[in-house]
């Protein structure tokens, strides 16, 4: 009986991980980890005053990014994108509600 409880607990935990990874949200670590694993494209949106100002589409699923005092740095295979702004949202295009219109593409 204890083995059955352990199996059910593991199945419940995995279901929770999958469901939380399918919901696009700001800073959703599971979504980002799954996207890195499967090589999804990313959409990055810069906001100012609550309005989307500019969007980028990163065509490489395996990207490196970091934030420091100068802004956000995204390193794709051939390019580096630097975004100076505090209000940005990073989300995989797979889980995005809409596609990027006139994106700046980094591949």
C-alpha positions as CSV (number, residue, x, y, z in Angstrom):
1,X,0.0,0.0,0.0
2,X,2.8,2.5,0.7
3,X,4.2,2.0,-2.8
4,X,0.8,2.9,-4.3
5,X,0.7,6.1,-2.3
6,X,4.2,7.0,-3.5
7,X,3.2,6.3,-7.1
8,X,0.1,8.5,-6.8
9,X,2.1,11.2,-5.1
10,X,4.7,11.2,-8.0
11,X,2.0,11.2,-10.6
12,X,0.3,14.2,-8.9
13,X,3.5,16.1,-8.6
14,X,4.4,15.5,-12.3
15,X,0.8,16.6,-13.3
16,X,1.3,19.8,-11.3
17,X,4.6,20.5,-13.0
18,X,3.2,20.0,-16.5
19,X,0.1,22.2,-15.8
20,X,2.1,25.0,-14.3
21,X,4.5,24.9,-17.3
22,X,1.6,25.3,-19.7
23,X,0.4,28.6,-18.3
24,X,2.4,31.6,-19.7
25,X,3.2,34.0,-16.9
26,X,5.9,36.4,-15.8
27,X,8.8,34.4,-14.4
28,X,7.3,30.9,-14.8
29,X,10.4,28.9,-14.3
30,X,8.9,25.5,-15.4
31,X,7.7,27.0,-18.7
32,X,11.2,28.3,-19.3
33,X,12.9,25.1,-18.4
34,X,10.6,23.0,-20.7
35,X,11.1,25.5,-23.5
36,X,14.9,25.2,-23.1
37,X,14.5,21.5,-23.2
38,X,12.5,21.4,-26.4
39,X,14.1,24.4,-28.2
40,X,11.1,26.7,-28.4
41,X,11.3,30.2,-29.9
42,X,10.9,33.1,-27.4
43,X,9.0,36.3,-27.5
44,X,10.3,39.2,-25.5
45,X,8.1,42.2,-25.0
46,X,9.3,45.6,-23.6
47,X,6.6,47.5,-21.7
48,X,6.5,51.2,-20.8
49,X,3.7,52.5,-18.7
50,X,1.7,49.3,-19.1
51,X,1.8,49.4,-22.9
52,X,3.9,47.1,-25.2
53,X,6.5,49.3,-26.8
54,X,8.6,46.8,-28.8
55,X,8.8,43.0,-29.3
56,X,11.6,40.7,-30.2
57,X,11.4,37.1,-31.4
58,X,14.4,34.9,-30.5
59,X,14.5,32.1,-33.0
60,X,16.8,29.9,-31.0
61,X,15.3,28.0,-28.1
62,X,18.7,27.5,-26.4
63,X,19.5,31.1,-25.5
64,X,21.4,32.6,-22.6
65,X,20.1,35.7,-20.8
66,X,21.1,37.7,-17.8
67,X,20.0,40.9,-16.2
68,X,22.4,43.5,-14.8
69,X,22.4,47.3,-14.2
70,X,22.7,48.0,-17.9
71,X,19.7,46.0,-18.9
72,X,18.9,42.5,-20.2
73,X,21.3,40.7,-22.4
74,X,20.2,37.8,-24.7
75,X,22.8,35.8,-26.5
76,X,21.5,33.8,-29.5
77,X,23.7,31.8,-31.9
78,X,24.8,34.7,-34.0
79,X,23.6,37.8,-32.2
80,X,23.4,39.6,-28.9
81,X,20.3,41.5,-28.1
82,X,20.5,44.2,-25.3
83,X,17.3,45.6,-23.9
84,X,17.4,48.6,-21.7
85,X,14.2,48.7,-19.7
86,X,12.8,47.3,-16.5
87,X,9.4,46.0,-17.6
88,X,10.0,43.1,-19.9
89,X,8.2,39.8,-20.2
90,X,9.9,36.7,-21.5
91,X,7.7,33.9,-22.8
92,X,8.0,31.0,-25.2
93,X,6.0,31.5,-28.4
94,X,4.5,28.1,-28.0
95,X,2.5,29.2,-25.0
96,X,2.0,32.8,-26.2
97,X,-1.6,34.0,-26.7
98,X,-0.6,35.9,-29.9
99,X,2.3,35.9,-32.3
100,X,4.8,38.6,-32.5
101,X,3.9,41.4,-35.0
102,X,6.9,42.8,-36.9
103,X,9.4,41.3,-34.6
104,X,13.1,42.0,-34.4
105,X,14.4,38.5,-35.1
106,X,17.5,37.1,-33.4
107,X,18.8,33.7,-34.6
